Amino acid sequence: MTIAFIGAGNMAGSLIRGLQASGYLPGEIVAADPAQSQLDVLSTLGIATTTDNARAVAEADIIVLAVKPQITGDVLQSLPALRADQLVISIVAGIDTRSLGDWLPDQQPIVRCMPNTPALLGAGITGLYANASVSDAQCAQAEAILNGVGSSVWVSDESQLDAVTAVSGSGPAYYFLLMESMIESAQALGLDAQASRQLVVETARGAALMACEPDTDPATLRRNVTSPGGTTEAALNVMQAENLSHIVDRALLAAKQRAETLATEFGSKA
């Protein structure tokens, strides 16, 4: 099976490394990009590279679309007509399968994905949606590719990918913002910059590992570390008084609505 990547940026590179780690041979992967500098990076992995998108997709069984939203239509419309058995996997943000289908032959199998940036470290989470032309075998292939950089969840309604974008696609930035604020507050409490960063980042890492344990959930973990009248309760009381849950609700809704808008801005006008 041959996999062609259209676009050779960081996410494409991470997926290619994940594929190789799972057993794919360099000869089974090709990457296309107009920027030779991007291709030079990936060529160190031993894969074939080209600046010709048409050449890359000609013999591919799977095509991974990893380009910017604003050029997606031009890229797809410039390709030769794809075969009906070629699976298109799109990791392009904000472009729905209707638009992708308008730029591709009728009944083209398409899996749309929403990965997030921890995929660059093999610790991502991806939401996936398949159109009606995708077979069970192709679903398994798409899942295997994305699981090479973390884990994945399927949604049955494409509109749910906007919620996935709000929760996990943009989600790392929410945790980064919280860490930024905690580091600043730690320094205000008298800790130096290095100690503040280490304490905050390692606490975040440890908390995430605890939350990943089976048969547990964040609410239970929170209760377990909150002693009545203790320091944790004092801090959480402030957060609850400031209505943290309402802030999170509003933030995720804003992200979801922006994802919906992007689909209108960059998608097909047909």
Residue frames as qw, qx, qy, qz and C-alpha x, y, z in Angstrom:
[[0.000, 0.888, 0.460, 0.000, 0.00, 0.00, 0.00],
 [0.434, 0.207, 0.015, 0.877, 1.35, 3.42, -0.98],
 [0.174, -0.835, -0.433, 0.290, 0.52, 6.58, 0.94],
 [0.394, 0.443, 0.143, 0.792, 0.98, 10.03, -0.64],
 [0.247, -0.683, -0.378, 0.574, 1.17, 13.19, 1.45],
 [0.277, 0.684, 0.274, 0.616, 0.16, 16.43, -0.23],
 [0.274, -0.868, 0.149, -0.386, 1.85, 18.99, 1.98],
 [0.792, 0.095, -0.465, 0.383, 5.07, 18.28, 3.86],
 [0.183, -0.737, 0.246, -0.602, 4.77, 20.35, 7.02],
 [0.141, -0.413, 0.764, -0.475, 5.26, 19.37, 10.64],
 [0.751, -0.014, 0.428, -0.503, 2.06, 17.34, 10.97],
 [0.856, 0.417, -0.250, -0.177, 2.77, 15.40, 7.78],
 [0.343, 0.551, -0.711, 0.270, 6.26, 14.67, 9.08],
 [0.411, -0.288, 0.690, -0.522, 4.89, 13.38, 12.37],
 [0.876, 0.176, 0.191, -0.407, 2.42, 11.10, 10.59],
 [0.720, 0.522, -0.457, -0.015, 5.17, 9.75, 8.35],
 [0.067, 0.478, -0.781, 0.395, 7.38, 9.00, 11.36],
 [0.642, -0.106, 0.533, -0.541, 4.42, 7.30, 13.01],
 [0.888, 0.345, -0.102, -0.287, 3.83, 5.17, 9.92],
 [0.527, 0.534, -0.641, 0.164, 7.47, 4.12, 9.81],
 [0.227, -0.380, 0.739, -0.508, 7.40, 3.26, 13.51],
 [0.766, 0.061, 0.428, -0.476, 4.40, 1.00, 12.85],
 [0.703, -0.027, 0.683, 0.198, 6.17, -0.88, 10.06],
 [0.603, 0.778, 0.156, -0.076, 5.68, 1.07, 6.83],
 [0.725, -0.058, 0.270, 0.631, 8.72, 1.03, 4.57],
 [0.073, -0.567, 0.119, 0.812, 10.15, 4.28, 3.12],
 [0.041, -0.029, 0.734, 0.677, 9.30, 3.02, -0.37],
 [0.041, -0.556, -0.825, -0.090, 5.60, 2.97, 0.53],
 [0.118, -0.835, -0.340, 0.415, 5.46, 6.69, 1.31],
 [0.425, 0.347, 0.254, 0.797, 5.80, 9.75, -0.90],
 [0.125, -0.745, -0.364, 0.545, 5.48, 13.43, 0.03],
 [0.376, 0.542, 0.363, 0.658, 4.77, 16.38, -2.26],
 [0.216, -0.832, -0.251, 0.445, 5.24, 20.06, -1.48],
 [0.476, 0.837, 0.052, 0.266, 6.19, 23.14, -3.53],
 [0.203, -0.896, 0.374, -0.128, 8.83, 24.08, -0.93],
 [0.761, 0.337, -0.526, 0.174, 12.02, 22.12, -1.48],
 [0.008, -0.489, 0.630, -0.603, 13.18, 23.02, 2.03],
 [0.747, -0.198, 0.327, -0.544, 10.23, 21.11, 3.47],
 [0.946, 0.232, -0.188, -0.126, 10.95, 18.12, 1.26],
 [0.430, 0.553, -0.622, 0.351, 14.61, 18.13, 2.25],
 [0.404, -0.407, 0.595, -0.563, 13.60, 17.58, 5.87],
 [0.880, 0.019, 0.278, -0.384, 11.43, 14.58, 5.00],
 [0.764, 0.497, -0.409, -0.040, 13.91, 13.11, 2.55],
 [0.000, -0.545, 0.761, -0.352, 16.14, 12.31, 5.54],
 [0.714, -0.100, 0.536, -0.439, 13.51, 9.70, 6.44],
 [0.298, -0.157, 0.882, 0.330, 14.31, 7.85, 3.22],
 [0.498, 0.572, 0.617, -0.212, 10.93, 8.47, 1.56],
 [0.391, 0.365, 0.487, 0.691, 10.37, 9.68, -1.98],
 [0.006, 0.688, 0.283, -0.668, 9.67, 13.41, -2.36],
 [0.347, 0.382, 0.555, 0.653, 8.47, 15.53, -5.24],
 [0.087, 0.291, 0.133, -0.943, 7.20, 19.00, -6.04],
 [0.374, -0.008, -0.597, -0.709, 4.63, 17.44, -8.40],
 [0.554, -0.041, 0.540, -0.632, 1.34, 16.64, -6.65],
 [0.830, 0.300, -0.157, -0.444, 0.01, 14.71, -9.66],
 [0.538, 0.404, -0.734, 0.092, 3.06, 12.45, -9.66],
 [0.138, -0.270, 0.774, -0.555, 2.67, 11.80, -5.93],
 [0.638, 0.083, 0.453, -0.618, -0.96, 10.68, -6.13],
 [0.559, 0.354, -0.555, -0.505, -0.74, 8.70, -9.38],
 [0.616, 0.060, -0.784, -0.038, -0.12, 5.29, -7.81],
 [0.100, -0.225, 0.662, -0.708, -1.17, 6.03, -4.23],
 [0.327, -0.403, -0.850, -0.087, -3.80, 3.98, -2.42],
 [0.321, -0.789, -0.446, 0.275, -4.22, 6.65, 0.25],
 [0.310, 0.546, 0.032, 0.777, -3.78, 10.41, -0.13],
 [0.407, -0.623, -0.450, 0.493, -3.24, 12.48, 3.01],
 [0.195, 0.767, 0.206, 0.576, -4.15, 16.10, 2.43],
 [0.568, -0.576, -0.275, 0.519, -2.08, 18.33, 4.73],
 [0.325, 0.361, 0.181, 0.855, -2.21, 21.82, 3.23],
 [0.034, 0.179, 0.340, -0.923, -3.48, 25.20, 4.38],
 [0.349, 0.551, 0.699, -0.292, -7.27, 25.70, 4.26],
 [0.279, 0.758, 0.019, -0.590, -7.14, 28.67, 1.89],
 [0.222, 0.523, -0.664, -0.486, -5.34, 26.73, -0.87],
 [0.510, 0.003, 0.849, -0.135, -7.17, 23.40, -0.49],
 [0.663, 0.595, 0.338, -0.303, -9.59, 23.95, -3.36],
 [0.383, 0.792, -0.405, -0.248, -6.85, 24.97, -5.79],
 [0.184, -0.453, 0.872, 0.031, -4.70, 21.98, -4.80],
 [0.567, 0.171, 0.787, -0.172, -7.48, 19.43, -5.22],
 [0.616, 0.698, 0.207, -0.301, -8.80, 20.89, -8.45],
 [0.253, 0.768, -0.537, -0.239, -5.31, 20.80, -9.97],
 [0.447, -0.267, 0.854, 0.009, -4.97, 17.05, -9.37],
 [0.349, 0.065, -0.771, -0.529, -5.78, 14.51, -12.09],
 [0.762, -0.269, -0.135, -0.573, -9.07, 12.70, -11.50],
 [0.256, -0.388, 0.836, -0.293, -8.60, 10.30, -8.62],
 [0.408, -0.070, -0.875, -0.251, -9.71, 6.67, -8.77],
 [0.645, -0.491, -0.202, -0.550, -12.81, 5.62, -6.88],
 [0.880, -0.299, -0.337, 0.150, -10.74, 3.30, -4.68],
 [0.446, 0.302, -0.338, 0.771, -8.28, 6.00, -3.57],
 [0.436, -0.734, -0.484, 0.189, -8.95, 7.10, 0.01],
 [0.198, 0.631, -0.111, 0.742, -8.50, 10.80, 0.76],
 [0.554, -0.568, -0.471, 0.386, -7.63, 11.61, 4.38],
 [0.151, 0.747, 0.038, 0.646, -7.88, 15.32, 5.11],
 [0.524, -0.459, -0.439, 0.567, -6.23, 16.93, 8.13],
 [0.142, 0.363, 0.142, 0.910, -7.06, 20.39, 6.78],
 [0.036, -0.367, -0.619, 0.693, -8.70, 22.53, 9.46],
 [0.264, 0.474, 0.238, -0.806, -12.15, 23.89, 8.76],
 [0.399, 0.274, -0.560, -0.672, -12.85, 22.27, 5.38],
 [0.706, 0.009, 0.558, -0.437, -15.82, 19.91, 5.50],
 [0.471, 0.014, 0.839, 0.274, -16.42, 16.81, 3.38],
 [0.478, 0.753, 0.432, -0.134, -19.05, 18.59, 1.28],
 [0.156, 0.906, -0.270, -0.284, -16.45, 21.09, 0.10],
 [0.329, -0.441, 0.791, 0.268, -13.83, 18.39, -0.36],
 [0.556, 0.320, 0.766, 0.051, -16.36, 16.40, -2.37],
 [0.411, 0.863, 0.163, -0.243, -17.10, 19.41, -4.60],
 [0.090, 0.825, -0.505, -0.240, -13.39, 19.55, -5.51],
 [0.262, -0.291, 0.913, 0.115, -13.03, 15.77, -6.02],
 [0.348, -0.041, -0.772, -0.530, -14.74, 13.18, -8.24],
 [0.715, -0.304, -0.055, -0.627, -18.21, 12.00, -7.22],
 [0.950, -0.255, -0.122, -0.134, -18.34, 9.29, -4.55],
 [0.460, 0.531, -0.572, 0.424, -14.71, 9.82, -3.54],
 [0.737, -0.479, -0.439, 0.184, -13.99, 8.10, -0.19],
 [0.136, 0.660, -0.259, 0.692, -13.04, 10.86, 2.27],
 [0.634, -0.531, -0.472, 0.306, -12.08, 10.71, 5.93],
 [0.046, 0.807, -0.097, 0.580, -11.86, 14.10, 7.59],
 [0.722, -0.270, -0.465, 0.437, -9.63, 14.37, 10.66],
 [0.140, -0.904, 0.098, -0.391, -9.01, 16.89, 13.42],
 [0.779, -0.084, -0.402, 0.473, -5.65, 16.13, 15.06],
 [0.266, -0.963, 0.000, -0.036, -3.94, 18.37, 17.61],
 [0.284, 0.828, -0.452, 0.171, -0.39, 19.58, 18.11],
 [0.573, -0.523, 0.619, -0.122, 0.73, 16.98, 20.70],
 [0.934, 0.321, 0.155, -0.008, 0.69, 14.64, 17.70],
 [0.405, 0.804, -0.402, 0.169, 4.09, 16.18, 16.94],
 [0.165, -0.545, 0.759, -0.316, 5.34, 14.26, 19.99],
 [0.401, -0.020, -0.904, -0.146, 3.28, 11.13, 19.34],
 [0.052, -0.272, -0.772, 0.572, 0.82, 12.13, 22.06],
 [0.278, -0.012, -0.213, -0.937, -2.04, 13.52, 19.98],
 [0.363, 0.372, 0.802, -0.296, -5.74, 12.81, 19.93],
 [0.101, 0.092, -0.537, -0.832, -7.65, 12.95, 16.65],
 [0.569, 0.377, 0.507, -0.526, -11.34, 13.14, 15.82],
 [0.077, -0.112, 0.796, 0.590, -12.33, 11.33, 12.60],
 [0.606, 0.432, 0.375, -0.553, -15.40, 11.34, 10.37],
 [0.278, -0.052, 0.822, 0.493, -15.96, 9.21, 7.26],
 [0.506, 0.258, -0.144, -0.810, -18.29, 10.00, 4.38],
 [0.858, 0.111, 0.320, -0.386, -20.66, 7.37, 3.00],
 [0.762, 0.550, -0.328, -0.097, -18.18, 6.20, 0.34],
 [0.016, 0.611, -0.753, 0.243, -15.59, 5.01, 2.86],
 [0.815, -0.080, -0.556, -0.141, -15.44, 1.26, 3.44],
 [0.777, -0.627, 0.038, -0.039, -14.84, -0.41, 6.80],
 [0.859, 0.011, 0.037, 0.510, -11.37, -1.39, 5.62],
 [0.340, 0.598, 0.008, 0.726, -10.58, 2.21, 4.70],
 [0.468, -0.807, 0.001, -0.359, -11.84, 3.40, 8.09],
 [0.886, -0.401, 0.054, 0.224, -9.39, 0.99, 9.70],
 [0.692, 0.303, 0.051, 0.653, -6.59, 2.28, 7.48],
 [0.012, 0.774, 0.008, 0.633, -7.30, 5.90, 8.37],
 [0.679, -0.714, 0.026, -0.171, -7.47, 5.07, 12.07],
 [0.899, -0.151, 0.031, 0.410, -4.15, 3.22, 11.90],
 [0.482, 0.519, 0.010, 0.706, -2.46, 6.20, 10.26],
 [0.212, -0.771, 0.056, -0.597, -3.70, 8.70, 12.83],
 [0.831, -0.554, -0.010, -0.046, -3.06, 6.34, 15.74],
 [0.796, 0.220, -0.155, 0.542, 0.58, 6.45, 14.73],
 [0.202, 0.433, -0.230, 0.848, 0.74, 9.85, 16.45],
 [0.279, -0.174, 0.506, -0.798, -1.50, 9.14, 19.43],
 [0.221, 0.315, 0.907, -0.172, -5.08, 7.94, 19.68],
 [0.187, -0.090, -0.439, -0.874, -8.35, 8.68, 17.92],
 [0.331, 0.364, 0.722, -0.486, -12.12, 8.87, 18.30],
 [0.061, 0.291, 0.708, 0.640, -14.77, 8.57, 15.58],
 [0.309, 0.319, 0.365, -0.819, -17.81, 10.82, 15.36],
 [0.373, 0.390, 0.830, 0.139, -20.97, 9.81, 13.53],
 [0.228, 0.908, 0.352, 0.005, -22.06, 13.36, 12.63],
 [0.604, 0.371, 0.003, 0.705, -19.59, 15.62, 10.85],
 [0.142, -0.838, -0.035, -0.526, -20.81, 18.70, 12.71],
 [0.782, -0.616, -0.037, 0.085, -19.38, 17.12, 15.86],
 [0.750, 0.168, -0.041, 0.638, -15.89, 17.74, 14.46],
 [0.035, 0.743, -0.032, 0.668, -16.44, 21.42, 15.27],
 [0.682, -0.691, 0.071, -0.228, -16.85, 20.40, 18.90],
 [0.918, -0.095, 0.007, 0.384, -13.75, 18.20, 18.61],
 [0.449, 0.564, -0.046, 0.692, -11.89, 21.25, 17.30],
 [0.295, -0.784, 0.071, -0.541, -13.05, 23.30, 20.27],
 [0.832, -0.538, 0.099, -0.093, -12.16, 20.63, 22.83],
 [0.850, -0.263, 0.285, 0.357, -8.99, 18.95, 21.62],
 [0.616, 0.573, 0.173, 0.513, -7.88, 20.79, 18.49],
 [0.044, 0.793, -0.128, 0.594, -7.57, 24.09, 20.35],
 [0.772, -0.602, -0.191, -0.074, -7.41, 22.45, 23.77],
 [0.766, -0.052, -0.213, 0.604, -3.62, 22.37, 24.26],
 [0.183, 0.498, -0.048, 0.846, -3.58, 26.18, 24.21],
 [0.553, -0.696, -0.153, -0.432, -6.05, 26.29, 27.11],
 [0.868, -0.405, -0.137, 0.254, -3.70, 24.22, 29.26],
 [0.591, 0.238, -0.068, 0.768, -0.74, 26.32, 28.13],
 [0.123, -0.679, -0.055, -0.722, -2.57, 29.48, 29.19],
 [0.746, -0.634, -0.119, -0.164, -3.33, 27.99, 32.61],
 [0.846, -0.147, -0.101, 0.503, 0.32, 26.97, 32.98],
 [0.327, 0.506, -0.015, 0.798, 1.45, 30.47, 31.97],
 [0.388, -0.726, -0.059, -0.565, -0.79, 31.99, 34.63],
 [0.863, -0.489, -0.109, 0.058, 0.34, 29.55, 37.31],
 [0.735, 0.116, -0.100, 0.661, 4.01, 30.20, 36.52],
 [0.081, 0.602, -0.016, 0.794, 3.45, 33.96, 36.81],
 [0.618, -0.675, -0.076, -0.397, 1.56, 33.53, 40.08],
 [0.903, -0.252, -0.171, 0.304, 4.26, 31.22, 41.47],
 [0.521, 0.287, -0.122, 0.795, 6.86, 33.91, 40.82],
 [0.238, -0.669, -0.037, -0.704, 4.62, 36.50, 42.47],
 [0.817, -0.550, -0.111, -0.137, 4.60, 34.20, 45.52],
 [0.354, -0.821, 0.446, 0.042, 8.40, 34.37, 45.64],
 [0.858, -0.030, 0.455, 0.236, 9.61, 31.37, 43.62],
 [0.095, -0.539, 0.486, 0.681, 12.23, 31.93, 40.93],
 [0.612, 0.436, -0.264, -0.605, 11.40, 31.49, 37.23],
 [0.380, 0.299, -0.864, -0.140, 13.07, 28.10, 36.83],
 [0.082, 0.068, 0.902, -0.418, 11.49, 26.56, 39.91],
 [0.500, 0.343, 0.282, -0.743, 8.10, 28.02, 38.97],
 [0.600, 0.387, -0.480, -0.510, 8.20, 26.50, 35.49],
 [0.290, 0.191, -0.937, 0.041, 9.37, 23.11, 36.70],
 [0.221, 0.137, 0.775, -0.577, 6.78, 22.91, 39.45],
 [0.573, 0.391, 0.134, -0.708, 3.91, 23.90, 37.14],
 [0.571, 0.404, -0.580, -0.417, 4.88, 21.78, 34.12],
 [0.229, 0.150, -0.953, 0.130, 5.66, 18.65, 36.13],
 [0.346, 0.189, 0.656, -0.643, 2.44, 19.05, 38.11],
 [0.639, 0.404, -0.114, -0.644, 0.52, 19.24, 34.83],
 [0.465, 0.333, -0.796, -0.198, 2.30, 16.15, 33.55],
 [0.016, 0.041, -0.929, 0.368, 1.59, 14.18, 36.71],
 [0.477, 0.275, 0.433, -0.714, -2.05, 15.24, 36.85],
 [0.635, 0.398, -0.364, -0.552, -2.56, 14.22, 33.21],
 [0.340, 0.236, -0.910, -0.004, -0.98, 10.81, 33.86],
 [0.198, 0.105, 0.808, -0.545, -3.29, 10.26, 36.83],
 [0.571, 0.374, 0.160, -0.713, -6.32, 11.25, 34.73],
 [0.544, 0.390, -0.623, -0.404, -5.26, 8.72, 32.07],
 [0.109, -0.151, 0.954, -0.234, -5.44, 5.83, 34.50],
 [0.395, -0.269, -0.740, -0.473, -8.37, 3.46, 33.81],
 [0.477, -0.560, -0.677, 0.027, -11.43, 3.42, 36.04],
 [0.286, -0.492, -0.323, 0.757, -11.00, 6.99, 37.22],
 [0.224, 0.778, 0.404, 0.425, -12.22, 10.44, 36.25],
 [0.270, 0.420, -0.195, 0.844, -11.13, 14.04, 36.90],
 [0.486, -0.626, -0.061, -0.607, -13.98, 14.76, 39.30],
 [0.900, -0.388, -0.191, 0.055, -13.01, 11.84, 41.53],
 [0.695, 0.145, -0.205, 0.673, -9.34, 12.79, 41.41],
 [0.011, -0.587, 0.070, -0.806, -10.21, 16.37, 42.35],
 [0.690, -0.603, -0.083, -0.392, -12.25, 15.23, 45.33],
 [0.916, -0.167, -0.244, 0.270, -9.46, 12.91, 46.44],
 [0.558, 0.141, -0.199, 0.793, -6.96, 15.76, 46.75],
 [0.162, -0.568, -0.046, -0.805, -9.36, 18.27, 48.27],
 [0.382, -0.270, -0.753, 0.462, -9.33, 18.03, 52.06],
 [0.219, -0.852, -0.429, -0.206, -12.07, 19.97, 53.88],
 [0.368, -0.920, 0.007, 0.133, -10.65, 23.24, 55.12],
 [0.749, -0.229, 0.295, 0.547, -7.34, 22.65, 53.33],
 [0.134, -0.520, 0.310, 0.785, -5.26, 24.63, 50.87],
 [0.113, 0.138, 0.801, 0.572, -6.71, 22.96, 47.76],
 [0.007, -0.699, -0.715, 0.034, -10.24, 23.73, 48.85],
 [0.124, -0.739, -0.121, 0.651, -9.28, 27.38, 49.43],
 [0.094, -0.308, 0.546, 0.773, -7.98, 27.67, 45.87],
 [0.031, 0.316, 0.864, 0.390, -10.91, 25.82, 44.30],
 [0.013, -0.726, -0.582, 0.366, -13.39, 28.00, 46.17],
 [0.017, -0.608, 0.159, 0.778, -11.91, 31.04, 44.42],
 [0.015, -0.082, 0.771, 0.631, -12.18, 29.34, 41.01],
 [0.016, -0.503, -0.861, -0.082, -15.77, 28.33, 41.66],
 [0.028, -0.727, -0.356, 0.586, -16.64, 31.83, 42.88],
 [0.051, 0.515, -0.376, -0.769, -15.28, 33.18, 39.60],
 [0.789, 0.400, 0.287, -0.367, -17.51, 30.63, 37.78],
 [0.187, -0.477, 0.746, 0.424, -14.70, 28.79, 36.03],
 [0.440, 0.251, 0.854, 0.119, -17.09, 26.27, 34.47],
 [0.379, 0.827, 0.343, -0.235, -19.06, 29.08, 32.83],
 [0.016, 0.794, -0.425, -0.435, -15.86, 30.60, 31.44],
 [0.315, -0.198, 0.875, 0.309, -14.91, 27.21, 29.95],
 [0.460, 0.549, 0.693, -0.081, -18.39, 26.82, 28.45],
 [0.284, 0.900, 0.065, -0.323, -18.15, 30.22, 26.76],
 [0.128, -0.661, 0.618, 0.407, -14.61, 29.63, 25.53],
 [0.382, 0.007, 0.892, 0.240, -15.37, 26.27, 23.92],
 [0.429, 0.706, 0.543, -0.150, -18.55, 27.62, 22.34],
 [0.155, 0.878, -0.195, -0.408, -16.57, 30.50, 20.83],
 [0.211, -0.430, 0.796, 0.370, -14.03, 28.05, 19.40],
 [0.442, 0.317, 0.837, 0.063, -16.80, 25.84, 17.97],
 [0.361, 0.838, 0.312, -0.265, -18.53, 28.80, 16.35],
 [0.030, 0.779, -0.450, -0.437, -15.23, 29.96, 14.84],
 [0.355, -0.132, 0.882, 0.280, -14.68, 26.48, 13.39],
 [0.443, 0.603, 0.660, -0.069, -18.11, 26.71, 11.75],
 [0.208, 0.906, -0.017, -0.368, -17.21, 30.12, 10.31],
 [0.207, -0.555, 0.680, 0.433, -13.93, 28.85, 8.88],
 [0.473, 0.221, 0.834, 0.178, -15.81, 26.18, 6.95],
 [0.365, 0.834, 0.394, -0.130, -17.85, 28.94, 5.33],
 [0.014, -0.884, 0.270, 0.380, -14.84, 31.16, 4.63],
 [0.113, -0.542, 0.760, 0.339, -12.56, 28.55, 3.08],
 [0.555, 0.165, 0.815, -0.031, -14.98, 25.89, 1.85],
 [0.191, 0.243, 0.707, 0.636, -16.53, 25.43, -1.55],
 [0.259, 0.238, 0.151, -0.924, -19.07, 28.06, -2.56],
 [0.294, -0.074, -0.780, -0.547, -21.05, 25.58, -4.65]]
